[in-house]
Amino acid sequence: MGGIRYISSTIVQAANHKGKTERVELTPWDLQLLLVGSIQKGLIFPKPKQPQERQTGNYTLIIHHLNTSLSHTLDYFPPLSGRLASTEHDDDTISFFIDCNNAGALFVHAAADGVTISDILEPGGYVPHIVHSFFPLNGVKNYEGTFQPLLAVQVTELVDGIFIGCTINHMVVDGTSFWHFFNFWAEISRGSVHLSKPPVLQRWFLDGTDLPIHIPQAYVKQVHEELFTRPPLRERVCHFTKENIAKLKAKANAEAGTDKISSLQALLSHIWQSVIRNKTLDPNEEINYRMLVGARPRLNELPEQYFGNAVQAGSITMKVKELLEQGLGNVAWEMNRLVATQTVEKLKKFLEDWTASPKLMSMGSMASNALVTSSSPWFNIYGNDFGWGRPVAVRSGCGNKHDGKITVFRGVEEGSIDIEACLCPDTLEAMANDEEFMEAVTISI
């Protein structure tokens, strides 16, 4: 398989920026992500079938079109063409905000010589390492947004297709906002007359919150200096059909004696049990499953198009033997209970407590003996038509990857789900030989 050849790199600014610089304050949901990495997601498209492109043999017109449409999209998303800014205070604290100064987003044009779509979507399900190089700003942490672009796009030519990868600072967006931007850009690119609702840019705070929120500098420095060594990892994608997911859901609800367990809760429980079953762990060791629960559907103050982070993390803790001895239904019921506990009161209590005593996430804390679920099957992935057809697959970059990162994507077929599992190679191989797990997987991992 070939390597990456970088063709050009430019800065794209909002087309109609009026010169007015806006300041966007950051919430506890945003600020807690200061020390971790960006969101990185990208889509694979078949080669655009346009006469000009066939004649020239390159993607010049497509690259120009994507660059121009991105500029017009940034008119609606000014934080993405800005930078983070910080202020040091006399009480030895520091605060951050988004300076919508139109410094611009990074736009990279690259080519993966000799790489085809089938190379990326190889039958074994392994994600080739070259996919990580389809994303810009690898390794950049969110706090570096003070001097790095908050949005970076890389368009990579393949032999028979094109990969559009986006890296967006996680303090600026969560998954919902990430795909809101991506969807909006696709609409503008294909010349849609009826655009979806523009983002709501004003961050939401509890009444009485003193802004900006101050974070102790000593704490920031202490966690920033944490050393995190990531073990060798691989990623594989498992495909679950609507029918097999329905079977898991029916089994989980029957075992738990309820009808409240969702399809996703049953599926994630099935995956958690298999991962732990195929690791060498002490039966009495405590393990965790961390889930992100959306705040938008729970807080009336937050519209669907609220642009920023609005997710609450929750965790299930069990002993290894408890997880493996209990049936699918009992584990899924624990997930259901976790989601149910994320009430309006609990969401607001988190914001209040965090403001009083900030706690920053780190890779070490996220990767501490836990599976962590990110993304959602509800995001509109396969509706992203930039003017030459819909994508054939979605992949993620190396940002925030650790042993136990489970990324959930909507599948191509209605009701199906793709799971990208980032784990140690030995665990992935063992899962491929796990008959109980593989019974629900349609395309072998």
C-alpha positions, 0 to 999 in steps of 0.5 A: 500500500502506498503512502501519503503525498501532500499537494497543498495546504491553505487557510480558508476564511469565512467568505462574508466575515464582516470584521466583527470579532465575537467572543464565545464563552465556554461551558464546563462541558467544553472546558473539561476537554482542555487536555484531550484531543480533537474529534476526527471523523471522515467519509469515503466517497466513490470517485466523482464522475464529472467530465472535466475530472476524467479529462484532466485525470485529477481532482482540481475542480473538486478541490476548488469547489470544496474549498469554496463551499467550505468558505461559505459554510464558515459564514454560519459557523464563525467559531470554526474559523476562529481560535481559542484565547486565554486570560490569566487572572490575578488569583492564579487561575486561567480562563478560555474562550473562542475568539471568532476572529476569522483566522481561518480553517486549515484545508489540506489537499493530499493523495494516497498513491496506489490506495483504493477504496477496497484497500481501506475497506478490506474484508478482514475489517482491520482499519489500515494504519494509513487511514490515520494519515487522512486526517490533519493535526494528528496529536494536537490537543484542544488547548493548542487551539490558541495557535492551531486552527479549530477546524482542519479538513484534509481531502485525500485522493484515492485511486478510485475515490476520495476521503474527506477527513475533518479534525475539529477541536473538541472544546468547540464541538461534540459529536452532534455539532460535528455532524451538524457542520459536516451536514451543512457543508454538504448541503452548501456544496451540492447547492441545496436551496433549502438549508437545514437550521443554522447553528445556535452559537450562544453557549448556555449557562446556569443562571448566576454563573460568573463568566468566564469560568476560572480554572486553577493554573496549577491544576492545569499544569499538573494534569498537562504534565501527565505521561500517558503511554498508549499500548500497541492498538489496532482497530476493526469494524464490526457490522451488525444488521437490523435483524441481529440487533433486534435479536439481541434486544429481544434477548436482553429484555426477555432476560431482564423481564422488561421492555425498556432496554434499547437496541444500542444498550443490548448491543453495547452490553454484548460487546462489553461482555465479549471484550472482557471475556477475551482479556486475561483479567482477575475475576475480582478486578473492577472494570468500567463502562463509560457512556456519553448521554446527550443533554439536548433532549433532556434540557428544554433550554438547549435546541437540537442545533445548539453548537457546542458540547452538551453531553454528560458522562456516566459510568458503570462499575462491575467486577469481571466475574459479575459481568461474565456470570450475569446474562446479557439482560442484566448488563443491559439493564445496568446501562438502561439505569445509567441513562435513566439517572441522567436527569435534568437535576443531575445535569445541572448539578454537574455544571454547578459543581464543576464551576465551583471545582473544575476537573479536567479529563485526561487520556490517563483517566479516560483509558483507566481499565474502561470501555468508552463509547463515543459517537452515535447511530443517530448521526446523519452520516450517509446523507452527506452528498457533496454533489457527486453521490453519497459516501460508502463508509465512515472512519475515524482518526487517531484522536483520543484512541486507547485500549477500549475505545468503542466508536458507534456509527450508523450502518449503510443499511437502515437500522444497522450499526457499525462498531469500530473497536480500538483494542489490543491486537490479541483481544481483537483476534480472540473476539474473532474466534468468540462464537457467542460474539460472532453469532451477531456479527454479519461481516466478519471482523 
